[in-house]
Amino acid sequence: MQRLKNFVKSTVIGGLLVVLPTGILLGVMAWLINTVRGFLSHLPGRNADEKSLALDILAVLLLIVSCFVIGVLVRTRLGKFIYSLIETNILAKAPGYSLVKETVFQFLGNKKSPFSSVALAQIFGNETMVSCFVTDTHEDGSRTVFVPTGPNPTSGNIYHLEAKYVHPVDVSVEDAMRSIISCGAGSSTLLKKLKDTEKT
């Protein structure tokens, strides 16, 4: 009974981890479009339906153009510096910001996202292993890993390890996240995948 309870709890929390940031992202997008639409409400139209459609299209186009312009700006040295300051001092302190950011990276298929490669790492060089995400691979083969804390996977520690101490496992990000936010429940999947990898 306790096992079933833990399974239901970790599954619900895991689902919430996926749904909540996505919902927040969609909510923010809808708010931005409605805000732009409000500024453009003076746009003339022959009737209410045509005006509403024109406002929606114009708001979306304006939002896309704005994202493009901002994207160009953050590619410059000054833009990167300003964005870094804003993100570090303001955005990163907002609850759920990191999680939403990583969700967007995953949605867009950004392979640089730290939540893209699951692994088990021996951060102490002994038999103790921790669940982590490989964030970078270096020229000498060593790896940089992010070890999230449970139950909040958006905070954690960064380690730089020799490749022999990092063991990638074929586990979905969702399963790994579910295990982390439930403080280790369901880790048997990660350990089983590691053993299967070692056998091959």
TAHUKA-V459328 format. One record per residue. N is the residue number from 0. RES is the residue in one letter. OMEGA is omega in radians with two decimals (NA if undefined). NEAR is the number of other C-alpha atoms within 8 Angstrom. Layout:
# TAHUKA-V459328
n=N res=RES omega=OMEGA near=NEAR
n=N res=RES omega=OMEGA near=NEAR
This chain:
# TAHUKA-V459328
n=0 res=M omega=3.13 near=4
n=1 res=Q omega=3.12 near=5
n=2 res=R omega=3.12 near=6
n=3 res=L omega=3.13 near=7
n=4 res=K omega=3.13 near=8
n=5 res=N omega=3.13 near=9
n=6 res=F omega=-3.14 near=10
n=7 res=V omega=-3.12 near=8
n=8 res=K omega=-3.11 near=9
n=9 res=S omega=3.13 near=13
n=10 res=T omega=3.12 near=9
n=11 res=V omega=3.14 near=8
n=12 res=I omega=3.11 near=11
n=13 res=G omega=3.09 near=13
n=14 res=G omega=3.11 near=8
n=15 res=L omega=3.13 near=8
n=16 res=L omega=3.14 near=10
n=17 res=V omega=-3.03 near=10
n=18 res=V omega=-3.04 near=8
n=19 res=L omega=3.13 near=8
n=20 res=P omega=3.12 near=12
n=21 res=T omega=3.11 near=10
n=22 res=G omega=3.11 near=8
n=23 res=I omega=-3.14 near=9
n=24 res=L omega=-3.14 near=9
n=25 res=L omega=3.12 near=8
n=26 res=G omega=3.12 near=8
n=27 res=V omega=3.12 near=8
n=28 res=M omega=3.13 near=8
n=29 res=A omega=3.13 near=8
n=30 res=W omega=3.12 near=8
n=31 res=L omega=-3.13 near=9
n=32 res=I omega=3.13 near=12
n=33 res=N omega=3.11 near=9
n=34 res=T omega=3.11 near=8
n=35 res=V omega=3.14 near=11
n=36 res=R omega=3.12 near=12
n=37 res=G omega=3.12 near=7
n=38 res=F omega=-3.09 near=7
n=39 res=L omega=-3.03 near=9
n=40 res=S omega=3.13 near=7
n=41 res=H omega=-3.11 near=5
n=42 res=L omega=-3.12 near=7
n=43 res=P omega=3.09 near=5
n=44 res=G omega=-3.08 near=8
n=45 res=R omega=3.07 near=6
n=46 res=N omega=-3.04 near=6
n=47 res=A omega=-3.11 near=7
n=48 res=D omega=3.14 near=6
n=49 res=E omega=3.13 near=9
n=50 res=K omega=3.14 near=12
n=51 res=S omega=3.13 near=8
n=52 res=L omega=-3.14 near=8
n=53 res=A omega=3.12 near=9
n=54 res=L omega=3.14 near=12
n=55 res=D omega=-3.13 near=10
n=56 res=I omega=-3.12 near=8
n=57 res=L omega=3.14 near=9
n=58 res=A omega=3.13 near=13
n=59 res=V omega=3.13 near=9
n=60 res=L omega=-3.14 near=8
n=61 res=L omega=3.12 near=9
n=62 res=L omega=3.12 near=11
n=63 res=I omega=3.13 near=8
n=64 res=V omega=3.13 near=8
n=65 res=S omega=3.11 near=8
n=66 res=C omega=3.12 near=8
n=67 res=F omega=-3.13 near=8
n=68 res=V omega=3.12 near=8
n=69 res=I omega=3.11 near=8
n=70 res=G omega=3.10 near=8
n=71 res=V omega=-3.10 near=8
n=72 res=L omega=-3.09 near=9
n=73 res=V omega=3.04 near=11
n=74 res=R omega=3.12 near=8
n=75 res=T omega=-3.12 near=8
n=76 res=R omega=3.14 near=7
n=77 res=L omega=-3.14 near=7
n=78 res=G omega=3.11 near=10
n=79 res=K omega=-3.14 near=11
n=80 res=F omega=-3.13 near=8
n=81 res=I omega=3.13 near=8
n=82 res=Y omega=3.13 near=9
n=83 res=S omega=3.12 near=8
n=84 res=L omega=-3.12 near=9
n=85 res=I omega=-3.10 near=9
n=86 res=E omega=-3.10 near=9
n=87 res=T omega=-3.02 near=9
n=88 res=N omega=-3.08 near=8
n=89 res=I omega=-3.01 near=9
n=90 res=L omega=-3.08 near=9
n=91 res=A omega=-3.14 near=10
n=92 res=K omega=3.12 near=8
n=93 res=A omega=-3.12 near=7
n=94 res=P omega=3.08 near=5
n=95 res=G omega=-3.10 near=8
n=96 res=Y omega=-3.11 near=10
n=97 res=S omega=-3.12 near=8
n=98 res=L omega=3.10 near=9
n=99 res=V omega=3.14 near=12
n=100 res=K omega=-3.14 near=8
n=101 res=E omega=3.09 near=11
n=102 res=T omega=3.10 near=11
n=103 res=V omega=3.11 near=8
n=104 res=F omega=3.14 near=11
n=105 res=Q omega=-3.13 near=12
n=106 res=F omega=-3.12 near=7
n=107 res=L omega=3.12 near=6
n=108 res=G omega=3.14 near=6
n=109 res=N omega=-3.06 near=8
n=110 res=K omega=3.09 near=7
n=111 res=K omega=3.14 near=6
n=112 res=S omega=3.12 near=10
n=113 res=P omega=3.11 near=10
n=114 res=F omega=-3.13 near=11
n=115 res=S omega=-3.12 near=11
n=116 res=S omega=-3.10 near=10
n=117 res=V omega=3.14 near=16
n=118 res=A omega=2.97 near=12
n=119 res=L omega=-3.05 near=13
n=120 res=A omega=3.07 near=11
n=121 res=Q omega=-3.02 near=12
n=122 res=I omega=3.13 near=11
n=123 res=F omega=3.13 near=5
n=124 res=G omega=3.09 near=7
n=125 res=N omega=-3.07 near=6
n=126 res=E omega=3.13 near=5
n=127 res=T omega=-3.14 near=8
n=128 res=M omega=3.12 near=8
n=129 res=V omega=3.06 near=9
n=130 res=S omega=-3.09 near=12
n=131 res=C omega=3.07 near=12
n=132 res=F omega=3.10 near=13
n=133 res=V omega=-3.10 near=15
n=134 res=T omega=3.13 near=13
n=135 res=D omega=3.06 near=7
n=136 res=T omega=-3.02 near=9
n=137 res=H omega=-3.06 near=8
n=138 res=E omega=-3.13 near=5
n=139 res=D omega=3.11 near=4
n=140 res=G omega=3.13 near=8
n=141 res=S omega=-3.07 near=11
n=142 res=R omega=2.96 near=14
n=143 res=T omega=-3.10 near=13
n=144 res=V omega=3.05 near=13
n=145 res=F omega=3.14 near=13
n=146 res=V omega=-3.11 near=12
n=147 res=P omega=3.08 near=13
n=148 res=T omega=3.08 near=11
n=149 res=G omega=0.04 near=10
n=150 res=P omega=-3.12 near=8
n=151 res=N omega=-3.06 near=9
n=152 res=P omega=-3.13 near=11
n=153 res=T omega=3.05 near=9
n=154 res=S omega=-3.12 near=7
n=155 res=G omega=-3.10 near=9
n=156 res=N omega=3.14 near=8
n=157 res=I omega=3.14 near=8
n=158 res=Y omega=3.07 near=9
n=159 res=H omega=-2.98 near=8
n=160 res=L omega=2.99 near=11
n=161 res=E omega=-3.06 near=9
n=162 res=A omega=-3.09 near=9
n=163 res=K omega=3.14 near=5
n=164 res=Y omega=-3.12 near=10
n=165 res=V omega=-3.06 near=12
n=166 res=H omega=3.11 near=10
n=167 res=P omega=3.11 near=9
n=168 res=V omega=-3.11 near=11
n=169 res=D omega=-3.14 near=6
n=170 res=V omega=3.14 near=10
n=171 res=S omega=3.11 near=7
n=172 res=V omega=-3.13 near=10
n=173 res=E omega=3.13 near=8
n=174 res=D omega=3.14 near=9
n=175 res=A omega=3.12 near=13
n=176 res=M omega=-3.13 near=11
n=177 res=R omega=3.13 near=14
n=178 res=S omega=-3.10 near=13
n=179 res=I omega=-3.09 near=16
n=180 res=I omega=3.07 near=14
n=181 res=S omega=3.06 near=12
n=182 res=C omega=3.03 near=8
n=183 res=G omega=3.12 near=9
n=184 res=A omega=-3.12 near=11
n=185 res=G omega=-3.14 near=9
n=186 res=S omega=-3.13 near=9
n=187 res=S omega=3.12 near=7
n=188 res=T omega=3.14 near=8
n=189 res=L omega=-3.11 near=12
n=190 res=L omega=3.12 near=8
n=191 res=K omega=3.12 near=8
n=192 res=K omega=3.11 near=11
n=193 res=L omega=3.12 near=11
n=194 res=K omega=3.12 near=8
n=195 res=D omega=3.13 near=8
n=196 res=T omega=-3.13 near=8
n=197 res=E omega=-3.13 near=6
n=198 res=K omega=-3.09 near=5
n=199 res=T omega=NA near=4
